[in-house]
Amino acid sequence: MTDAFAVERVHLKSVTDKIEQMQTQAEEEAGKAFDELSYARKADPDSLDAREALYDMSLGFLKRLRLSRPKPYFTRLDFAEGGQGASSYYIGKYGVIDPSSLESVVVDWRAPIANLYYSGQLGHVSYQAPDGEIEGELMLKRQFDIADGNLLHIFDENIASQDAFLLRALNQMSGERLKDIVSTIQSEQNLVIRQPLKDDLIVQGAAGSGKTTIALHRIAYLLYAYSDRLRPERMLIIAPNPLFLDYISAVLPDLGVENAVQSTFEKFFLDYLDLKLRINDRREQLDRLMKKGRQAAEELNTISRIKGSRAFYEAFDAYLGEYERSLAPQKDLYFGPALLWKKEDAARFLLTDEAPFSFQRRVAQFRIQLKKRTMAAANDIVKWFKRESEKRAEKLRQSYAGSEELNAKLTKLYENRDARIKETLAQAESYAGGVVKSLPSLKPMEVYLAFLKKLSAQNEDPALQHAAQYSLGSIKTNRIDPEDIPPLVIAALRCEDRPKQVFRHIVIDEAQDLSPMQILTFKKCIPEASFTLVGDLMQGIGAVKGISDWSELIDNILNEGCKLTRLTTSYRSTRQIMAEAFKAARAFQDGDKIRVIRDGEACEYLRADSEKERISVIRSLLSQAKDRSHATVAVIEKDSKRAQALFEELNDIEGIRLLNASSDKFDGSLFVCSASDAKGLEFDEVIIADAASSLYEDRQDDARLLYVALTRALHRLKLVYTGELTRLLAENEI
């Protein structure tokens, strides 16, 4: 191994020297490209697009070289294809090709041959290439630990060394911010990342299985594998809140991906609908209602569940059908004595001939056609007025021939004729608009309000009636629930010509907390896109309205052939931490058996006899954590109200921050947050602020919150409690 280390150190030096040389050349080329772009902007606008593209390419290549220089690769594969001699392939995060020779200096981790690193064992192996399956002998898999261009360790493939490499990486993990995992992607994760673009994919991932990171790596892979038809701006990432978006913000740029669109469900569709409304904060609502008792909170949960259900969607869809039929005139349309449109013919035009189009476009076309018919009828009436006027004028001339009254009477006759013609033409001009104005509103919000008013007036289903009455009251204050967005989007798609969304692939994280109808909304709005949904049913703290079984999506919403993949290995937390989390999970036990591969310190329980002592214990734990220089420490309370109160007690501690879902920055090292706001994040150390039985009752929703809180910890877990410890963490079965 000593000789191998020396050989690899020499090779690393040659690669870094080559990258430095290429970087110098790339800097010169980028400078030339900038000068040519500057000239095009001033004097050659016809070449501007091409010059901008060349400059962007030169900057992209230069950026990859700069990023790859400190750690150009992480593995070497010696592969002999089809009985030929073995070739060595060095694989890294950024593929590096020498532009002068077009030879590969470093192979991109997304290249087909890299599959041998992620899923191949030594011996006879194969991988799928664009030209078909490639078979051969994998003779060496060597992993490297490289930092700042220096070779620190090498690990030659066998089960023990592979585990050592992975455990070394996991033990060095920090919760400071989500990072890429290209050197430690495991076989089950690799299969998820490399699924074809056309496939809808659901990833059921245990806490700490890396599902979020895998989803982001899948985006990077798809952009590489389908570079001829897929651009970053055609990728949409939906995260639970702005804080989570900031937490994951560094991963894609580190993988060389820029300009992917990132949003939340609420923001994306509020922008799409162009609505200036506020979204009700469900956590604040529940905290407020809990003061009135659990029954009030349960009522709000029931409303949320009803509005997020397929039954509510189907009721609204049926109402839209009624609404559509109400667009047809209820009687024949006449302009004066002229029949313009029989009601059944007008209905056929609006409901059948124009059926593929939005209500708005149908009515616009109806108005155009109606105006044409009206003006034609008006012109016929004008002609009639003129003919009748001439007949009367002739009679006047015969009756008053030679009389001084003749001119006066003719003048009056023609003035009356012209006035009636003018009036007729004016009425004709406004007639179609008047008919259209009498039709129901084409504004999505007004359509939805009409639906809610109808529901609130009926008493056949009291639960639906109550949900509608609640929603009407909320909308009056310019607020809506997330569950109101799907019907509003469906109404917009039916009522209006909306700008087409051009995304090719959509990644939705924490998908279990969206309702099936929220997922359906994406499908309706962006039907050409494929989906990657990642989540964990065991962490479904929005289960009251969220997804309780992935089959709801597979059977009813996503494309036929949708794949469900389960990731059952937890890489984040230690066995000791997960043992405590498994206690809480006994209350719902609807997840897969989870494998944990890493050992760590024992978890610590600390009892406090009073609220004052609880705060003192937490302060002491925070002080100890700061002394250990851990990157991130989170004190997790059960709900946002308690988190706010605890933060106010601790805010004299230097650097401590209150995290909540509306935060747009994940920075700092000491945090206070609620369990729901911590979901999706990870911290080096977690302090459960109060694991008392009075807070976490023997209930499934409390157990889920506690499970989420416990599984945020990477390395250390401390549990403080006042009074009696929650039975959810009891040693014996509940």
N, C-alpha and C positions, 0 to 999 in steps of 0.2 A: 504493500500500500504506500510505503514511503516513495518508491520509484514512481508509482502512479501519481502521487501528489506532485512530485517534481515535474513530471510530464505535463500534467494539467496546468500547473502554474505557468509553464512556458507557453502552452497553448492560449491561456487566458491573456497573457501579456501580448501575444501576437494579435489576438482579436481586438483588445482594447486599443492597441497601436493602430490597427487598421481602421477602427471606428473613429479615432481621433483624426486620422488622415482624411477620411471621408467627411468628417464634420467640417474640417477646414475648407475642403472643396465645396461642400454644401453651403457654407456661409458665403463663399464667393459667388456661387450660383444664385443664392437668394438675393445678394446685393445687385447682381446684374438684372435679375427678374424685377426687382423693385425699380431700378432705373428705367427699364423698358416700360413698366407700368406707368411710371410718372410721365414718361414721354407720351404714351398713348392717351393719357388723361388730358394732356395739353394740345396735342397735335394730330393724333390718329385715333379718333373715337371709334372707328370701325373695328379696330383690333382690341378694343378695351376688354371685352368679355374673355377673349383668349388669353390676354396678358394677365388678367386677374386670376384665371384658372391656373396658369403656369406659376404665378407667384404663390398662390395658396398651396400648390403641390410642393413647391420648394420649401416652404415653411413647414409643411407637414413632415417631409422627409428629414429636415433639420431637427425638428422636435423629437422624432423617434430616435435619432442618433444620440441626442443629448440625454434622453431618458434611459437609453439602453447602456450607455457607457459605464455607470457605476456597477451594474449587475447585468451583463449582456445575455446570460443564459443561466438555466438552473439544472439542466440535465444533459447527459450525453447518451445517445443510443447507438450501439453498433449493430447494424442490421444487414444480413446477407440475403438479398432477394433472389429467389429461385435458383439456389445452388451456386450463385456467383460469390465473389469475394465480398467481405463485409465492408460497409462504408459507415463512417461516423457522422452522426447528425447532432449538432448542438442546438438545443431548443430553448428559446427565451420568450419573454413577454412581448417583445417587439421584433418582428422579422427584419433582418438587415440584409439587403442585397447590394453587392458592389455594382454600381451603375456602369463602371468601365468594363467589367468582365461578365456582368449579369449572373455571377455566381453567388450562391447563398452563403453568407458569412454566419448568420444565425437564422434558424428556422422558426417561423412564427408558431406559437403554441396552438393556434387554431388550424394549422395545416393538417391534412389527413394523416401523415406519418406520425404526428404527435399523439395520435390515439394509442400507439404502442407504449408510450410513457404512462398514460392515464389508465389504460385497461389491459395492456399486454403483459404477459409473464415471460420469463426467459424460456427459450426453446422455440418450437414451431408456432408461429403466430401469423396473423393476417390483419390487414386493414383495408378499408374501402376508399379507393381513390376515384377521381372523376372518370378514369378509363376502365374502372372495374376493380375487382378484388386483387390485392397484392399479397402474395404469400412468401414466407421466408423464415429465416432463423434470427431471433433476437438474441444476440450473444452477450450483450452488456447493457445494463441500465445503471448509469452512474449519476447520482444526485450531488449537487454542489451547494455549499453555503458560501456566498460571495457578498462582500460589502465594500463599497467604494473602490471597486476594481481589485480587491485583494481576496485571494482564495483562503477561506478559513477552515473548511472541512469538506471531505468527500465521503459519500456513502455509496458503496456498490450494492446492487439489488440483491436482497434476500428478505425474507419476512421480517427478521429482526431489525435489519438496517432500515427497511422501509418504515416500520413503526417508529424507530428512533428518529428518523428524519421528520416524520409527521408530529410526533410528540414534542420534539424540540421546537418546531414552528408553533404548535398550539400553546406551549408553556410560555412562549415569548409574545403571545397575543396581547394586545392592549385594547381597551374599550374606548380609546380616545376618539376614534372615528372608524367607520367601516372601511376595510381595505380589500384589495384584490387577493385572490388565492391561487393564482395560476400555477404555482409550483407545488401546491398541495391538493389540487382537485383529485377527489377519489373517484373510483370507477363508477359508482352509482350516480355521482354528481355529473360526471362526464357524459353519461348517456342522456341526461336531461338537457345539458347545454347544447348537445349536437343534434337534437331532434330537428327534422326538416321544418322549414318556414311555414309550409302549408298546414301543418298539424296544429290543432288546438290542444293545449297541454295543461293539465292540472297537476301541480306538485303539492302533495300533502307531506309537509316536512315537520318533523319533530322540532321542539325548541332547541336551537343551537345546531341544527343540521346544515345551516348555511344556505337556506332557500333564497333569501334576499340576494346574497352575493352571487349565487348560481344564476338567478334571473338576470342580473346585470351582466354576468359573463356570457350568458346566452345571447344578449343583445350584441355584444362585441363579436361573438362567433357568427351570428347571422349576417352582420354587416360585412364580415370577411368572406363568408361562404357564398353570399348572394350579392357581391359588390356590383355586379352588372345590372341589377334591378332594384337595389335597396339602398336608400340614403338615410343618414342619421335622423334627419328632420321628419322622416316617415315612421319613426319609432316613437311610441307614446308610453310613458311610464306613469302609472297612477299609484300614488302612495297615500297612506292614511291621513297625513297632515304635513304642514310646511316644515315642522321640526324634523320629521323623518326624511324629507327630501334633502335638507341640509346635511343630515347625518350621512347619507349615502352619496353626497355630491361629488366626492373625490374619486370614486371608483371608476366611473366611465372615462373621465379624462386620463386617469392613470393607465387605462387600457387602450388609449388612443382614440376614444370615441368622443366627438364633440357634437353639439347641436341636437342631441336627442331631446324631445319635448317631455318635460316633467311637470306634473300637476297633481291636484287632488280631485276626487270625484266632484266635490261641490264646486270648486273653482272652474274646472274644465267646462261643466255644463252651465254654470251661471254666465260664463263668458260666451258660450255657444248661444244661449238664449238672450244674451244682452239684457239681463235683469239686474236692476240695482236693488237687490234685496239682501237681507242678512239671514244667515243660517242659524237656526236655534242651536245653541250649545246644549246637547243632550246631557252632558255631565252636570252642567250648572242647573239644568231643570230638575234632574234627579236629586241632586244635593238639596235643592230648595224644597222639593216635595217630600223628601225624607223627614223634614221637620214636622210635616203634617201626618206622618205615619207611613208605613210600608204600603198600605192600600193605595194611597195617592200615587206613589211611585209605580206601583203595579198597573194602575190605570193608564199612566203615560206609556209604559212598556207595551200594554195591550194596543194602544193607538198606533204605536210605532210598528208593531207586528202586523196589524191589519193593513196599514198603508203600504207596507213592504211586501204584502202577500200577492200571490198570483190571482187570488179571488178579487182583490181590489183592482188589479190591472185589467182583469177580464170584465169587471163591471164598468170600468172606464172605457174600455174598448167597445163594449156594447153601446154605451152612451154616445161615443163618437159616431157609431153607425146611425143612431137616431139623429144625431146632430147633422150628419151628412145628408140624410133624407130631408131634413127640414130646410135645406138650401133650395130645394125645388119649389117654385111658386105653387100656391094652393088653389089657384084659379087661372082661367085663360087670361092672357094678357092682351088688352086692347089699347089702342091709341085712338081716342075718339071712336068713330064707328069701325075702325080698321082692326081686324084680328091679326095680332102680331105673332103670337105663339100659343098653340094649344098647350094646356098645362102638362099633358102626358108627353108631348114632344119636348117641351122645355126640360122636364124631368129626365127624359132619356139623354138629352144633351149633357146635363150636369152630372148625372149619376152613372151613365154608361159610356157615352162617347168620350168624355173627359176623365173617366175614372182613374187612369194612371197618374193623374197630376194632382197637385195640392188643391185644397179648397180655394186658396187664394187665386191660383192660376185659373181654375175652372170658372170662378166668378168673374175674373177679369175677361176671360174669353166670352163668357155669357153676356157680359156688359157690352163688349165690342159688337157681338152679333145682334144683340137687342137694339143697340143704337143704330146699326145699319138698317134694320127692319123699321125702326121708328122713323128715321129720316126718309126712308123710301115712302112710308105711309104719309109723312108730313108733306112731302113733295107732291104726292097725289092729291092731298087735300088743298095744297096751294094751287095746283092746276084747276081744281074744281072751283075754288074761290074766284080764280081769274075768269073761268068760263062763265060762271054765274054772274059775275060783275059785268062782263061784256053783254050778256043777254039783257040785264037790267038797264045798262047804259043805252042799248039800242031802243028799248021801249021808251026811255026818257027822251031820246032824240025825236022819236015819232010823236010823243005826247006834247013836248014843249018846243017843237020846231019854231024857230024865229022868236022864242020868248027870252026875255032877259034872265029868267030863273034857271034856264038850262045849264049854264056854266056853273052856277052855285050848286045845283043838285049833282051834277057830274063830279064836281070837286069833292063834295061830301061822300059820294059813293066810293070814289077811289081812295079817299082817306080811310074810310071804314074798311075797305078791302085790304089796304096796306097794313092797317093796325091789326086786323085778324090774322094776316099772313105772318106778321112779326111775332104776334102772340103764339101762333101755332108753332113756328120754328123755334121760339124760345122754350116752349113746353116740350117740344121734341128733343131739344138739346139736353134738357135736364131729366127727361123721363126715365132713361135707363139708369141714371144715377139714383133716382128716387126709388126705383124697384130694388136695386142692389142694396140701398140703404135700409130697406125694410127687411132684408135677410139677416139671419143671426150673425153675431160678431165673428170675425176671423182671427181674433187675437188669442193666442194660446192661454194666457192667464184668464181671460174672460170666459173662455170655453171651460177651463178647469173650475172656475168659480161657479159657473152655472151647474156643473156636475155636482159639486159639493152642496150647493143650495138644494138641489133635487134630493140628494141623499139625506140632508138634514131635515127635510120636510116629511120623509117617509118614516114609518115606524115598524116596517116588516122585519128589519134587522137592527135592534137597538145598538149593537156594537158598531156597525157601520155608521149609523146615525150619529152616535157620540163622536166618532173619529172625524166625521165631516164637520160637525159643529165646532170641535176644537180647532180644526184647520182653518175654518172661516175666521174665527177669532184671531188666530195667529197672523193670517195674511192681512187682516185689517191694520195690524201694527207693522206692516212691511217686513214680516219675518216668515220664513218657511222652514220646514223640516227637510233633512236630506231625502226622506221618503216622498216628498212632494215633487222632487225633480223628475223622476221617471215619467209620471203622467204629463208633466209640463213639456218634456222633450217629445213624448209621443204626440201630444197635441200640436207642437210646433212642426213636427215632420208631416202631420196630416194637413195642417192649416196653411203653412207657409212654404215658400221656396227658400230653403235654407242653404247656405254655402256648403258645398260638398266637403266632407272630411276625407283627407287623402292618406291616412295612416295605413301602413301595411301590416304592422304588428303592434299589439298592445300587451304590455306587461302590467298586471295588477297585483300589488303586494298586499298582504293581510286581507286577502280576498274573502276569507270566511266572515268578516265583519260587514261586508256589503250584503244587501238583500239580493235574492235571485232577480228581482225586477231591476235593480241597479245594474247588474251584469247584463240583463236583457237590453237595457237602454243603450249600452255601448254597441251591442250587436245590431240593434235597429239603426243607430246613428251612423255606424261605420261597418256596413255589412261585408265589405271586401277584406277586412283585417282578420288575421289569425291572432290567437290569444295564448299567452302564458299566464296562468293564474297560480300564485303561490300563497300558501296559508297553512294553518294548523287548526283543525277543528277543536283540539284540546285547549287552544287559546282563544276560543270564540267568546270573548266577553261581550260581544254584540249579538249573542246567540238569540236574544229575544226577537231580533229582526233579521239576523244574519243567516248564514247557511249552516244547517245542521247535518247535511249529508251531501257530498259532492254529486251524488246521482241526480239531485235536483237540477244541476246544470248539464250533466252529461245527457240525461234523457230528454230534457225539454228546451234547452237554450243553445248550447254550443253545437258545433258542426258534428255531423255523423263521423264516427271514427276518432272522436276525442280520446286522448290517452290520459289515464290517471297513473301517476308515478308516486311511490311512497319512499321518502327518505327517513330511515329509522335510526340513524346513528347521530348522536349529539356530539359535536366537536367543541362546543363552547364551554360548558360547565364541567366541573369535576364530578366524579362518582359521589363524593360526599354531598355536594350541593344538590345533585339530581335525586339523591336518596330522600332529601327533605321535600323536594318538589313532588316526588312520587306519592308521598303521604297525602298531600293535598289532592292529587289526581284521583285518589281512591273514590272521591265523592262523585265523579262522573265517569271515569274509566271508559271513554269512548275513543281512545287513541290506540295506535299500534304499540307493540312492545318496543321500547327504546333502548338502544345499545349505547353505553357510555364508555369511552376508551381511556380517560385520563384520571389519574388520582391527584388529590390535593390535600389541603388542610381540613381538619375537622371543623364543622360548623359550630357556632357558639351561640347559646341561648343566655340571655341576661334578663333577669326579672327585676322590675322596678315596683316599689310599694306605693308610689304616688306619681302624679303628673310631673311634679317638679323633679323627682328623681329620674323619671324617664328622659326628660330633656338633658339632665346632667349626664346620664349614661351615653346618650347619642353624641353629646359634645366630646366626651372622652374618646369614644370610638373614632370620631372624625379626626381628633388630634393624633391618635395612634396611626390612622391611615395616612395622614400627611407626613408623619415621621418615616413611614415606609416608602414614601415617594411614589405611591401607586398613581398611575396616570389619571384614573377616573374613579370617583366614589359617589354612589347615589344612595340617598336616604329615601326610601319609598313608603309613602303613606297609602292608605286604602283609597281615598278619594281626593278630588282636587281641593275641596274646602279644607280638609285636614292638612293637605300639603301646604296650602297658603298660610294657615295658622302656624304650622311648624316652621316654615321659612321665616316668618316674622319673629319667632323666638330665636332663630339661629343667624339672622342676617348680619349680626356683628362679626361673624367669622369671615376672615378675609377670603375673597374669591368665591364665596358660595353663591349659587344661582338657583332660581326657581325655574324649572322646566315645565312647560305645558304645551299642549298640542298646537296652540296658536303661535308659539315661538318660532322664529324663522332662522335661528342660529343655534347650532350645537357647538358651543365653545366653553372652555373652562375645565375644571377638574373636580369640583365639589358641587353636587346637585341635590335639590329636593324636588320630588315629583310624585304624582299619583301612579298607581299601578297601571291604569289604562294609558296614561301618557308615556309610560316607560316601555310599552309594548313595541317590539321591533328593535329596541336599543339594547346595548350591552355595556356593562361597566366592570372594571377590574374588581371592585368590591361593592357589595350591596349590603345596606343596613335596613332591615325591615323595621320600620319605626314603631309599630305596635302590633304584635301578633296575638292580641288578647281575644278571648272567646266572645267578649262583648262586641267586638268589631267583626271578626270573621266567624260568622255563625256556621252551623252545620248545614249549609245550603250550597247547591251547585254553583250559583252565580258568585258567591263569596269564594268558593273553592277555586274557581277559574281565575278570579282576580289574584288570589294568593299564589296560584301556580305561575301565572305570568310574572309576578314580582320576584319570586324565588329564582326563576330561570333566567333572570337578567345578569346574574353574577358569573364572571369568568373564573376568578381565583379564590375569592373569600366571600363568606356569607355570615352575617351576624344578625341575630333575631332578638329584638327587645320586646318585652311584653309587660303589661300592667295587669295585676290581678291574676286571673287564671289563663293559662295558655289555651289557644283555640284547640278544640277537639280535632280539627282537620290535620293537626300535626302530632296527634297522639301516636304513641308507638303501636298500640294495639289496633286491630281493625275496628272501623267505626260501624 
